[in-house]
Amino acid sequence: MRVTSTQVVKRGLQRKCPNCGRSLVFASRMRLLERCPQCSTRWDRGEGFFLGAMVWNYAVTVFGLMLPVALAALHGWLTPSVAIGLGLGIGLVFPVIFYKWSWSLWLASYYAVLPNELPANAGEQHPLLHREVQKNQADPSARGRD
């Protein structure tokens, strides 16, 4: 059965397997499972794949939490010492707390954009890509013109 991008996002928000939706992505507080115990989907897609989760964690920490603290300090709503204390606290504690969510959001965003990478969708082509392949097969001279 085909897994849609919407299903992948919903499963990501529940921190569940983007492929089957039946199992959690983490074995414990800080240990990501190597693969889904239900459908055997591997999470690690290769060297450097973890960087996507780091980007999610960094972006939410900086833009979602530290930027508002900095803006509050600039407007005088917080004293500089309170802003620095909050910034340090947020910068050190929040990424650890958000670790599971960053991985779930990364897997959800990755597979929402590339749903055919999921084992449940293996062998299926994205409709837009399929149309492009058909067009190129019908007109071999069209290849390379884009």
Secondary structure, 3 states (H helix, E strand, C coil): CCCCHHHHHHHHHCCECCCCCCCECECCCCCECCECCCCCCECCCCCCCCHHHHHHHHHHHHHHHHHHHHHHHHCCCCCHHHHHHHHHHHHHHHHHHCHHHHHHHHHHHHHHHCHHHCHHHCCCCCHHHHHHHHHHHHCHHHCCCC
